[in-house]
Amino acid sequence: MTRAVPDNRPEVRAATPATRFRDAMATFPSGVTIVTTADWQGRQWGFTATSFCSLSLDPPLVLVCLAKDAQCHPAFAEADSWVVHVLGTEHSDLALRFATKGVDKFSTAVFHESSRGHPVLADAGTVLECDTYDRHDAGDHTILVGRVHEARLNPMTPAVYFRRAFHPVPAHPSAGHS
Ligand SMILES: Cc1cc2nc3c(=O)[nH]c(=O)nc-3n(C[C@H](O)[C@H](O)[C@H](O)COP(=O)(O)O)c2cc1C
């Protein structure tokens, strides 16, 4: 029988549970997205998210988790639809911008308007246009569930966020054409 041995190194013992939790999450590599929408006044909103994942094939559902204290939370809590962009390595500045409160997030890159009137990053890799399917309360976040009504794939080298930094992943030769 194996038994877990407590890690008693000082740096581990000194960590608060929240710090430990964040450090544990930082060991999990994930893709990087920005999620955008527009409110009923046409004002554009967006945030960087690594909490994105595929949820269901039939119907095609994805989810992303948004902090309740985000300035854009009220807009996403009301939005009927929103857009997920999978970012490439060339988008690391944009990812940091969309993770910064109080800045104009849409002025440094080219965005088109989707059929639903939402901002779509012109040179994004994969773009998933979603209609709000459900929302769930989850601690200090809201889980946004979207039903994908349009998916576009463009060739790219996806960015991976790991240990609080962006890293490139070599694109598969057929990326964007499968
Ligand atoms: C790499 C990275 C991933 C992030 N992932 C998430 C996420 O999944 N959910 C979230 O609510 N915030 C996430 N954030 C933080 C938000 O992008 C950031 O707080 C953003 O400014 C919130 O929107 P606001 O400016 O409207 O407040 C992430 C930040 C970074 C740098």
The ligand as an ORCA input file, in Angstrom:
! r2SCAN-3c Opt
* xyz 0 1
  C      -3.675     33.794    -19.401
  C      -4.871     34.347    -18.675
  C      -6.013     33.557    -18.539
  C      -7.161     34.053    -17.885
  N      -8.261     33.251    -17.785
  C      -9.374     33.736    -17.188
  C     -10.571     32.960    -17.142
  O     -10.624     31.821    -17.630
  N     -11.665     33.496    -16.554
  C     -11.643     34.762    -16.006
  O     -12.678     35.200    -15.483
  N     -10.530     35.521    -16.032
  C      -9.410     35.049    -16.631
  N      -8.290     35.822    -16.702
  C      -8.326     37.185    -16.151
  C      -9.203     38.111    -17.022
  O      -8.851     38.040    -18.383
  C      -9.024     39.591    -16.573
  O      -9.262     39.691    -15.199
  C      -9.941     40.516    -17.337
  O      -9.422     41.809    -17.228
  C     -11.383     40.475    -16.827
  O     -12.205     41.352    -17.588
  P     -12.499     42.880    -17.161
  O     -11.331     43.689    -17.695
  O     -13.785     43.200    -17.861
  O     -12.592     42.974    -15.662
  C      -7.159     35.353    -17.340
  C      -5.983     36.145    -17.471
  C      -4.873     35.647    -18.133
  C      -3.643     36.523    -18.277
*
